[in-house]
Amino acid sequence: MRKILENREKLLSLCDAYETVTGTRPSLSVPWRHSQYGIRGDFLEFVKSGGKRMTSAEAVRRFFEAQTQAAMPAKASSSHRTKQADAEIDRLTAPVRKGRKRVAVA
């Protein structure tokens, strides 16, 4: 939440900030929930000014980036898993391949 103030980002209402980034105006409840409850542990940064929640377009972009990274599938931690998976596939498909005849293609 301090990045907004430290970076001296332009403060906008929650909906205005979302509209600036996405080009569409969300329902007020969407950015409010993102700032209040968050998603997967990530919260939309905001400051309160006169009882009103304010954020910046940069904060919305950071929030979207965090959500995108959280949604990306994790890479295999090592090639060992890949080798195990390949060995398992070979083991399961060996009986199928054993019965096939190879045909020479000219």
CYANA upper distance limits for C-alpha pairs under 8 A (distance plus 0.5 A):
  1 MET  CA      5 LEU  CA      8.16
  1 MET  CA     45 GLU  CA      5.18
  1 MET  CA     46 PHE  CA      6.25
  1 MET  CA     47 VAL  CA      7.33
  2 ARG  CA      6 GLU  CA      6.39
  3 LYS  CA      7 ASN  CA      6.18
  4 ILE  CA      8 ARG  CA      6.55
  4 ILE  CA      9 GLU  CA      5.86
  4 ILE  CA     11 LEU  CA      8.49
  4 ILE  CA     45 GLU  CA      7.92
  4 ILE  CA     46 PHE  CA      7.96
  4 ILE  CA     47 VAL  CA      8.40
  4 ILE  CA     55 THR  CA      7.77
  4 ILE  CA     56 SER  CA      7.41
  4 ILE  CA     59 ALA  CA      7.49
  5 LEU  CA      9 GLU  CA      7.03
  9 GLU  CA     56 SER  CA      6.70
  9 GLU  CA     58 GLU  CA      7.88
 10 LYS  CA     56 SER  CA      6.31
 10 LYS  CA     57 ALA  CA      8.34
 11 LEU  CA     54 MET  CA      6.35
 11 LEU  CA     55 THR  CA      5.86
 11 LEU  CA     56 SER  CA      5.50
 12 LEU  CA     16 ASP  CA      6.36
 12 LEU  CA     17 ALA  CA      6.05
 12 LEU  CA     54 MET  CA      5.95
 12 LEU  CA     55 THR  CA      5.98
 12 LEU  CA     56 SER  CA      6.06
 12 LEU  CA     57 ALA  CA      8.14
 13 SER  CA     17 ALA  CA      6.62
 13 SER  CA     52 LYS  CA      8.45
 13 SER  CA     53 ARG  CA      7.13
 13 SER  CA     54 MET  CA      5.24
 13 SER  CA     55 THR  CA      6.70
 13 SER  CA     56 SER  CA      8.41
 14 LEU  CA     18 TYR  CA      6.91
 14 LEU  CA     28 LEU  CA      7.98
 14 LEU  CA     31 PRO  CA      6.43
 14 LEU  CA     32 TRP  CA      7.61
 14 LEU  CA     53 ARG  CA      7.24
 14 LEU  CA     54 MET  CA      6.26
 14 LEU  CA     55 THR  CA      6.34
 14 LEU  CA     56 SER  CA      8.36
 15 CYS  CA     19 GLU  CA      6.55
 15 CYS  CA     25 ARG  CA      6.69
 15 CYS  CA     26 PRO  CA      6.67
 15 CYS  CA     27 SER  CA      7.91
 15 CYS  CA     28 LEU  CA      6.64
 15 CYS  CA     31 PRO  CA      7.28
 16 ASP  CA     20 THR  CA      6.59
 16 ASP  CA     25 ARG  CA      7.69
 17 ALA  CA     21 VAL  CA      6.97
 17 ALA  CA     55 THR  CA      7.17
 17 ALA  CA     56 SER  CA      6.13
 17 ALA  CA     57 ALA  CA      5.31
 17 ALA  CA     60 VAL  CA      7.37
 18 TYR  CA     22 THR  CA      6.44
 18 TYR  CA     23 GLY  CA      8.11
 18 TYR  CA     24 THR  CA      7.94
 18 TYR  CA     25 ARG  CA      7.13
 18 TYR  CA     26 PRO  CA      7.48
 18 TYR  CA     31 PRO  CA      8.03
 18 TYR  CA     57 ALA  CA      7.33
 18 TYR  CA     60 VAL  CA      7.07
 19 GLU  CA     23 GLY  CA      5.32
 19 GLU  CA     24 THR  CA      5.42
 19 GLU  CA     25 ARG  CA      5.20
 19 GLU  CA     26 PRO  CA      7.60
 20 THR  CA     24 THR  CA      8.36
 20 THR  CA     57 ALA  CA      6.96
 21 VAL  CA     57 ALA  CA      6.61
 21 VAL  CA     60 VAL  CA      7.78
 21 VAL  CA     61 ARG  CA      7.59
 26 PRO  CA     30 VAL  CA      7.10
 26 PRO  CA     31 PRO  CA      8.15
 27 SER  CA     31 PRO  CA      8.30
 28 LEU  CA     32 TRP  CA      6.83
 29 SER  CA     33 ARG  CA      6.41
 30 VAL  CA     34 HIS  CA      6.84
 31 PRO  CA     35 SER  CA      6.66
 31 PRO  CA     44 LEU  CA      8.08
 32 TRP  CA     36 GLN  CA      6.50
 33 ARG  CA     37 TYR  CA      5.94
 33 ARG  CA     38 GLY  CA      7.00
 34 HIS  CA     38 GLY  CA      4.86
 34 HIS  CA     39 ILE  CA      7.06
 34 HIS  CA     43 PHE  CA      6.29
 34 HIS  CA     44 LEU  CA      5.97
 35 SER  CA     43 PHE  CA      5.82
 35 SER  CA     44 LEU  CA      4.93
 35 SER  CA     45 GLU  CA      6.85
 35 SER  CA     46 PHE  CA      7.29
 36 GLN  CA     43 PHE  CA      7.78
 36 GLN  CA     44 LEU  CA      8.43
 37 TYR  CA     43 PHE  CA      7.38
 38 GLY  CA     42 ASP  CA      5.73
 38 GLY  CA     43 PHE  CA      4.64
 38 GLY  CA     44 LEU  CA      7.16
 39 ILE  CA     43 PHE  CA      7.05
 39 ILE  CA     67 GLN  CA      8.17
 40 ARG  CA     67 GLN  CA      8.47
 40 ARG  CA     70 ALA  CA      8.29
 42 ASP  CA     63 PHE  CA      7.54
 42 ASP  CA     66 ALA  CA      7.50
 42 ASP  CA     67 GLN  CA      7.92
 43 PHE  CA     63 PHE  CA      7.38
 44 LEU  CA     59 ALA  CA      7.23
 44 LEU  CA     60 VAL  CA      7.07
 44 LEU  CA     63 PHE  CA      6.14
 45 GLU  CA     55 THR  CA      6.89
 45 GLU  CA     59 ALA  CA      6.43
 45 GLU  CA     60 VAL  CA      8.23
 45 GLU  CA     63 PHE  CA      8.33
 46 PHE  CA     53 ARG  CA      6.65
 46 PHE  CA     54 MET  CA      5.90
 46 PHE  CA     55 THR  CA      5.06
 46 PHE  CA     56 SER  CA      8.27
 46 PHE  CA     59 ALA  CA      8.45
 47 VAL  CA     53 ARG  CA      6.24
 47 VAL  CA     54 MET  CA      5.81
 47 VAL  CA     55 THR  CA      6.87
 48 LYS  CA     52 LYS  CA      5.79
 48 LYS  CA     53 ARG  CA      5.07
 48 LYS  CA     54 MET  CA      6.44
 49 SER  CA     53 ARG  CA      6.94
 49 SER  CA     54 MET  CA      7.35
 55 THR  CA     59 ALA  CA      7.01
 55 THR  CA     60 VAL  CA      8.09
 56 SER  CA     60 VAL  CA      6.96
 57 ALA  CA     61 ARG  CA      6.75
 58 GLU  CA     62 ARG  CA      6.71
 59 ALA  CA     63 PHE  CA      6.65
 60 VAL  CA     64 PHE  CA      6.65
 61 ARG  CA     65 GLU  CA      6.56
 62 ARG  CA     66 ALA  CA      6.67
 63 PHE  CA     67 GLN  CA      6.78
 64 PHE  CA     68 THR  CA      6.61
 65 GLU  CA     69 GLN  CA      6.67
 66 ALA  CA     70 ALA  CA      6.68
 67 GLN  CA     71 ALA  CA      6.70
 68 THR  CA     72 MET  CA      6.84
 76 ALA  CA     81 ARG  CA      7.42
 76 ALA  CA     82 THR  CA      8.08
 77 SER  CA     81 ARG  CA      8.19
 78 SER  CA     82 THR  CA      7.94
 79 SER  CA     83 LYS  CA      6.71
 80 HIS  CA     84 GLN  CA      6.64
 81 ARG  CA     85 ALA  CA      6.60
 82 THR  CA     86 ASP  CA      6.60
 83 LYS  CA     87 ALA  CA      6.57
 84 GLN  CA     88 GLU  CA      6.67
 85 ALA  CA     89 ILE  CA      6.70
 86 ASP  CA     90 ASP  CA      6.64
 87 ALA  CA     91 ARG  CA      6.60
 88 GLU  CA     92 LEU  CA      6.67
 89 ILE  CA     93 THR  CA      6.52
 90 ASP  CA     94 ALA  CA      6.24
 93 THR  CA     97 ARG  CA      6.77
 94 ALA  CA     98 LYS  CA      6.43
 95 PRO  CA     99 GLY  CA      7.23
 96 VAL  CA    100 ARG  CA      7.54
